[in-house]
Amino acid sequence: MDTAMDDGQPGRRSLKQRYPLTVLILQRLGLSAGLLLAVSMLIFGGVEALPGDFAQTYLGQSATPQAVENIRSQLGLDRPVTTRYFEWLGNAVQGDFGKSWASGNSVSEQIGKRLGNSLFLAFCAAIISVPLAVGLGMVAVHFRDRIPDRIINIISLAAISLPEFFIGYLLILFFSVKFGVASFPATVYDGMAFSDRLSAIALPTATLVFVVLAHMMRMTRAAIISVMSSAYMETAELKGLGAFKTIIKHAAPNAIAPIVNVVALNLAYLVVGVVVVEVVFVYPGMGQYMVDAVTVRDMPVVQACGLIFAAVYILLNMVADLIAIIANPKLRHPR
Amino acid sequence: MVNMLSVRNLQIGATVYPPGENPKDITIVHGVSFELERGKVLGLIGESGAGKSTIGLAALAYGRGGVRITGGEVLLDGEDILKADKKGIRQLRGAKVCYVAQSAAAAFNPAHKLGDQVIEATLEHGLMTREEARERALYLFKILGLPDPNNFGDRFPHQVSGGQLQRAMTAMALCSNPELIVFDEPTTALDVTTQIDVLAAIKNAIEETGTAALYITHDLAVVAQISDDIMVLRHGETVEYGSVQQIIENPQEEYTKALISVRQTKQREAKDQSNALLSVDNISASYGNGFKVLHDVSLHVPRGQTLAVVGESGSGKSTLARVITGLLPPTDGTITFGDEILPSHRKKRTRDQLRRVQLIYQMADTAMNPRQTVGQIIGRPLTFYFGLRGKKRKERVQELLDEIEMGSGFYDRYPAELSGGQKQRVAIARALAAEPELILCDEPTSALDPLVAEGILDLLMRLQAETSVSYLFITHDIAIVRAIADSVAVMLQGKLVDFGPRSSVLSPPFDDYTDLLLKSVPEMELGWLEKVLATRRMESAGN
């Protein structure tokens, strides 16, 4: 009687019913690729539609129509947009983002080093903020609606409400101007000792941690609270398990999906939000590079930066989705 | 001699937070006392809010939400567990006393295998090695009649059915060889045919392992099959406490007598059932994913009479109601109302066609706008169908409130201020306001306590006698069918397996499934479970 509702005919079940996990993962991968393609069009189109012109800006006062025309044909701007888009996309897929209009150097080479710097900064912020956020979230749950929870909430809310450049300037004011314990600007160069490098990025890292901490902390708290109120947590308690074991064994596996999601979202924000912070701290990363390129209308650089930021964002979100899918026992073990 | 469990003068309180008022302390259980010997079963019975689950959980020194045990003693083997420290309580839970929850589907952790969860407490308390615990679990899966016991533990909660989960939960409770198990309505969420299997499995397991049990339920017929003693509770107080035999056969208190006499015939079956108000012909229906939920169903509701549609969850009975109302257009077949064919989609029906068919839902709660007063809720169809406004509308609402025996004092109340039974009455008044010829009742009493449900059925029958409205009454409760139906339709997996006047469907010769369904309904009779199981064994031996 128990299985009376089952169809009982495996031959008739679709691929999706038999391998829900594989099908879902393939779907997600396909979606991400499609999304990235769409974003590449948007970036190219957006940059194309920007007012102002590289040749005009570059030549300044000496912009005669002839000189402008020369530069345009030199850069291949006289060809149709679609041709240029596909050429650019084709090269970008192979890692070649063309040459910078301003300096004539290879964009890929220049970005390579700066991307490394940016990722290093984001990575440092992440390894501090993620455990801190999850830990604080757990502490907040433990002291739910009591003083520690309120304090954590207020501080994190304040941090999320202030824009990152403001926090950045505050930190500079206090830690390097008033007390002189941290270095500013956060310049790093090749051949710098690792410890020097770390002390140079202390303030920008702190700024980024402040910005992403609150969101992750609050979501962790909410996810754990919702799991804690489910009936199986009562079952665990009535089995005589200790509080710690209950949380690790019974709450954590079910809270992973929502927490991973918000962590990934914030990591993506870290990589992208790094732009403003880098400018504030004069840190030689992608953000600084992109802002400089925008001012001189150096389109290949802007496009490359945009595409890389988008790719990182999509990639991190996709990873979060995949982890959430894999963490779901219903998909891992279909009926 | 010290009894295994004695509860003495137990007092339980809680803090409630009424909206807009200061928090206040209330008492949920007022001085309840009972004794339980080793290997015996005590049934705790009562309506919702009687405090039975709260008392059950007190045996594990646990209070749900803001519930606190404020006084009295709970002696387990002579020791007061309420005086134990945190560690002592932990060593007790899952080892000496175990708990079986009402909804096993929610009580199992979706992230772990059933087998691991079943042996978890046993391992935690160091009572057995992993190998021994596995073997014990296997033995329990076998005596609980679970399919493929060798591999059952490797499955995840979502991979097995509700009845199987409930049995797995029982295995989980039995695994550590506890002295006491608290069963909290373990079969309430199950279909009757599943309930009987689980009930038999639990009873068998209790006998095999010699554990004692507190069995909490609102169904006296169920508890009569499994307990040695029964305690009837109401509003947190003991109404009556005695042996099963005494309570069932010779109840002393009025309240107990009322509980026992709930299931009685109210309505004589109508003789002439040929005058059809609604006929459904060869209806098939499916939901968006192409899964067919109704297969070629044909039946009719006689004018001024009641058709009961019975079946288990998933049999398609609610879908049939959705098809009749036009919420779900059928893929095939016609619906005839009076002498006209109804358009299959509700949007193509005229206002008058809509008016003639009304619906009452199982959860009156969710079917009413919590921000509207009773007057607005009942008044809305009056304006919509008859254009009544202002004073006229108010007068009509008050008439309707009188008809449902609530009185005009409820006009300005909000649904949140009403009890479950009152909400269902308001829902009935709302349906009546449209002056329908047919009311589709979708399990209107199954979320209510027996005595309240009784009142609702009485009301529906009286309204039928006065206004000769017809009912299509969807239910899974055979007792209700016996009480009120003129004709009966039995459904199984979207198909109509039996249809006809009540007397012919509910008496031999039976359709196979109808027979199974009827035999699975617990009866208020000692030894009923054994009798049914014996018959089943003989039948299977005969085959």
HADDOCK unambig.tbl for C-alpha pairs under 7 A between the chains (distance, minus, plus):
assign (segid A and resid 2 and name CA) (segid B and resid 161 and name CA) 5.96 0.50 0.50
assign (segid A and resid 2 and name CA) (segid B and resid 163 and name CA) 6.82 0.50 0.50
assign (segid A and resid 231 and name CA) (segid B and resid 106 and name CA) 5.51 0.50 0.50
assign (segid A and resid 231 and name CA) (segid B and resid 107 and name CA) 4.82 0.50 0.50
assign (segid A and resid 232 and name CA) (segid B and resid 106 and name CA) 6.21 0.50 0.50
assign (segid A and resid 232 and name CA) (segid B and resid 107 and name CA) 4.15 0.50 0.50
assign (segid A and resid 232 and name CA) (segid B and resid 108 and name CA) 5.27 0.50 0.50
assign (segid A and resid 232 and name CA) (segid B and resid 109 and name CA) 5.29 0.50 0.50
assign (segid A and resid 235 and name CA) (segid B and resid 107 and name CA) 6.00 0.50 0.50
assign (segid A and resid 238 and name CA) (segid B and resid 93 and name CA) 5.47 0.50 0.50
assign (segid A and resid 238 and name CA) (segid B and resid 94 and name CA) 6.20 0.50 0.50
assign (segid A and resid 238 and name CA) (segid B and resid 99 and name CA) 6.99 0.50 0.50
assign (segid A and resid 239 and name CA) (segid B and resid 93 and name CA) 5.25 0.50 0.50
assign (segid A and resid 239 and name CA) (segid B and resid 94 and name CA) 3.92 0.50 0.50
assign (segid A and resid 239 and name CA) (segid B and resid 121 and name CA) 5.33 0.50 0.50
assign (segid A and resid 240 and name CA) (segid B and resid 90 and name CA) 4.25 0.50 0.50
assign (segid A and resid 240 and name CA) (segid B and resid 91 and name CA) 6.15 0.50 0.50
assign (segid A and resid 240 and name CA) (segid B and resid 93 and name CA) 4.63 0.50 0.50
assign (segid A and resid 240 and name CA) (segid B and resid 94 and name CA) 5.45 0.50 0.50
assign (segid A and resid 241 and name CA) (segid B and resid 90 and name CA) 6.79 0.50 0.50
assign (segid A and resid 241 and name CA) (segid B and resid 124 and name CA) 6.99 0.50 0.50
assign (segid A and resid 250 and name CA) (segid B and resid 109 and name CA) 6.81 0.50 0.50
assign (segid A and resid 253 and name CA) (segid B and resid 111 and name CA) 6.42 0.50 0.50
assign (segid A and resid 254 and name CA) (segid B and resid 111 and name CA) 6.67 0.50 0.50
assign (segid A and resid 329 and name CA) (segid B and resid 110 and name CA) 6.86 0.50 0.50
assign (segid A and resid 329 and name CA) (segid B and resid 111 and name CA) 5.80 0.50 0.50
assign (segid A and resid 330 and name CA) (segid B and resid 158 and name CA) 6.61 0.50 0.50
assign (segid A and resid 335 and name CA) (segid B and resid 159 and name CA) 4.95 0.50 0.50
